[in-house]
Amino acid sequence: MTDLDTFRAETRAWLEENVPASMREPVRSDSDANWGGRKADYSKNPDQKLYMDRMASRGWTVPDWPKAYGGGGLSPAESKVLREEMGRITARNPLNSFGISMLGPALLKYGTEEQKLEHLPRIARGEIRWCQGYSEPNAGSDLAGLQTSAEDAGDHYIVNGQKVWTSYADKADWIFCLVRTDKTRKQGGISFVLFDMDSPGVSTKPILLISGYSPFCETFFDNVKVPKANLIYEENKGWDVAKYLLGHEREMISGMGLAGPGGNPLIDGAVATIGLDESGRLADPILRAELALFEVRAKAFGAMSERFIDELKAGQAHPAQPSMMKYYGTELNKARNELVMAAGGSDALEWESERSGGGGKARAWLRTKANSIEGGTSEVQLNIIAKRILDLPSA
């Protein structure tokens, strides 16, 4: 056996023994996922905490991070084996975290050793839940136009301003935030800072969406004191960190286009309610063709995602590839929910009954409409793809 074969066998045996049965089922909703943090409540499903802690003990919440920072220190090939073995038993992701998918990579690249040691192990153990302070009421697609200010006050900054569409700000423990430290320059006057959401002067207000869910918030800063030790990289060079982090955010968002462990349970569940013809096929030929086309596209995207991950780990990925992944991944997620609604017919429009899980299908479908906006609009992503991958001339 090769070393990789040995690693696979050992990994398979460990996962079989340590992944609870309830953690081998598809995540039913956002609230069913484990986000960790100080405010996490595991009373309804203690297996979430057990599973996360067991994986974290091996560094497998962040398998490719260095062991010194709470990671598993796995090679790209070993990380791929771990993903495959988790998929084999339909094991869930042990920890959903903006700290893992966005802040962590930025800290690994731009943080000081002290900052890495302070924050990364706690991220890996699921002890801190993070949110992202980027967009503002007048700085969305033109993010560099942000106005939240950070005034120099000696050993700390005084932060004032507002962020909007801050995902889970009302549930987060800390925020990674873009602030303006120089008002005379645009991109060159932005800094990247971290601070505790329990700091005096921080407040949040949920934004109710058309789906009835509210993952987004308005976030307000009123004379918030932020130690300069929490400045990442250099003052007025936060735009470099911001761009690097956005690439990882778009990679994360693209993942919604992938089937989770166990396939596409949303579609599978919807299909189960549709009539079959005498040969056992779906009776509606148009819906049957649309489902087949979706499955082909989803499998192609899955293969492309694997290739992208391999290239990313090898340092060979094109800088604009996350935009391509983000665009197509969100389009697939919207298509998946459109199919669920089409398959469900009038039943899928139910909004409040217990039978429909409080209108879960309709609310999820409406929620996907924001996929084209969050993390960078589809139009912006297509412009990036056109210019940086296809080398098309500007208008």
Secondary structure as the mmCIF struct_conf table of DSSP 4:
data_model
#
loop_
_struct_conf.conf_type_id
_struct_conf.id
_struct_conf.beg_label_comp_id
_struct_conf.beg_label_asym_id
_struct_conf.beg_label_seq_id
_struct_conf.end_label_comp_id
_struct_conf.end_label_asym_id
_struct_conf.end_label_seq_id
HELX_RH_AL_P HELX_RH_AL_P1 ASP A 3 ASN A 18
BEND BEND1 VAL A 19 VAL A 19
HELX_RH_3T_P HELX_RH_3T_P1 ALA A 21 ARG A 24
BEND BEND2 GLU A 25 GLU A 25
BEND BEND3 SER A 29 SER A 29
HELX_RH_3T_P HELX_RH_3T_P2 ASP A 30 ASP A 32
BEND BEND4 ALA A 33 ALA A 33
BEND BEND5 GLY A 37 GLY A 37
TURN_TY1_P TURN_TY1_P1 ARG A 38 LYS A 39
BEND BEND6 SER A 43 LYS A 44
HELX_RH_AL_P HELX_RH_AL_P2 PRO A 46 SER A 57
TURN_TY1_P TURN_TY1_P2 ARG A 58 THR A 61
BEND BEND7 VAL A 62 VAL A 62
TURN_TY1_P TURN_TY1_P3 PRO A 63 ASP A 64
BEND BEND8 TRP A 65 TRP A 65
HELX_RH_3T_P HELX_RH_3T_P3 LYS A 67 TYR A 69
TURN_TY1_P TURN_TY1_P4 GLY A 70 GLY A 70
HELX_RH_AL_P HELX_RH_AL_P3 PRO A 76 ARG A 88
TURN_TY1_P TURN_TY1_P5 ILE A 89 THR A 90
HELX_LH_PP_P HELX_LH_PP_P1 ALA A 91 ASN A 93
BEND BEND9 PRO A 94 PRO A 94
HELX_RH_AL_P HELX_RH_AL_P4 PHE A 98 PHE A 98
HELX_RH_PI_P HELX_RH_PI_P1 GLY A 99 LEU A 103
HELX_RH_AL_P HELX_RH_AL_P5 GLY A 104 TYR A 110
HELX_RH_AL_P HELX_RH_AL_P6 GLU A 113 ALA A 124
TURN_TY1_P TURN_TY1_P6 ARG A 125 GLY A 126
STRN STRN1 TRP A 130 GLY A 133
STRN STRN2 GLU A 136 GLU A 136
TURN_TY1_P TURN_TY1_P7 PRO A 137 ASN A 138
STRN STRN3 ALA A 139 ALA A 139
BEND BEND10 GLY A 140 ASP A 142
HELX_RH_3T_P HELX_RH_3T_P4 LEU A 143 GLY A 145
STRN STRN4 SER A 149 ASP A 152
BEND BEND11 GLY A 154 ASP A 155
STRN STRN5 HIS A 156 LYS A 163
BEND BEND12 TRP A 165 TRP A 165
TURN_TY1_P TURN_TY1_P8 SER A 167 LYS A 171
BEND BEND13 ASP A 173 ASP A 173
STRN STRN6 TRP A 174 ARG A 180
BEND BEND14 THR A 181 THR A 181
TURN_TY1_P TURN_TY1_P9 LYS A 183 THR A 184
BEND BEND15 LYS A 186 LYS A 186
HELX_RH_3T_P HELX_RH_3T_P5 GLN A 187 GLY A 189
STRN STRN7 ILE A 190 ASP A 196
TURN_TY1_P TURN_TY1_P10 MET A 197 ASP A 198
BEND BEND16 SER A 199 SER A 199
TURN_TY1_P TURN_TY1_P11 PRO A 200 GLY A 201
STRN STRN8 VAL A 202 PRO A 206
TURN_TY1_P TURN_TY1_P12 ILE A 210 SER A 211
BEND BEND17 GLY A 212 GLY A 212
STRN STRN9 CYS A 217 PRO A 227
HELX_RH_3T_P HELX_RH_3T_P6 LYS A 228 ASN A 230
STRN STRN10 LEU A 231 ILE A 232
BEND BEND18 TYR A 233 GLU A 234
TURN_TY1_P TURN_TY1_P13 GLU A 235 ASN A 236
HELX_RH_AL_P HELX_RH_AL_P7 GLY A 238 SER A 254
HELX_RH_3T_P HELX_RH_3T_P7 GLY A 255 GLY A 257
BEND BEND19 LEU A 258 LEU A 258
STRN STRN11 GLY A 260 GLY A 260
TURN_TY1_P TURN_TY1_P14 PRO A 261 GLY A 262
STRN STRN12 GLY A 263 GLY A 263
HELX_RH_AL_P HELX_RH_AL_P8 PRO A 265 VAL A 271
TURN_TY1_P TURN_TY1_P15 ALA A 272 THR A 273
BEND BEND20 ILE A 274 ILE A 274
STRN STRN13 LEU A 276 LEU A 276
TURN_TY1_P TURN_TY1_P16 GLU A 278 SER A 279
BEND BEND21 GLY A 280 ARG A 281
STRN STRN14 LEU A 282 LEU A 282
BEND BEND22 ALA A 283 ALA A 283
HELX_RH_AL_P HELX_RH_AL_P9 PRO A 285 LYS A 313
TURN_TY1_P TURN_TY1_P17 ALA A 314 GLY A 315
BEND BEND23 ALA A 317 ALA A 317
TURN_TY1_P TURN_TY1_P18 PRO A 319 ALA A 320
HELX_RH_AL_P HELX_RH_AL_P10 GLN A 321 GLY A 344
HELX_RH_3T_P HELX_RH_3T_P8 GLY A 345 LEU A 349
BEND BEND24 GLU A 352 GLU A 352
TURN_TY1_P TURN_TY1_P19 GLU A 354 GLY A 359
HELX_RH_AL_P HELX_RH_AL_P11 GLY A 360 ARG A 367
HELX_RH_3T_P HELX_RH_3T_P9 THR A 368 SER A 372
TURN_TY1_P TURN_TY1_P20 ILE A 373 GLY A 375
BEND BEND25 GLY A 376 GLY A 376
HELX_RH_AL_P HELX_RH_AL_P12 SER A 378 ILE A 384
HELX_RH_PI_P HELX_RH_PI_P2 ILE A 385 ILE A 389
BEND BEND26 LEU A 390 LEU A 390
HELX_LH_PP_P HELX_LH_PP_P2 LEU A 392 SER A 394
#
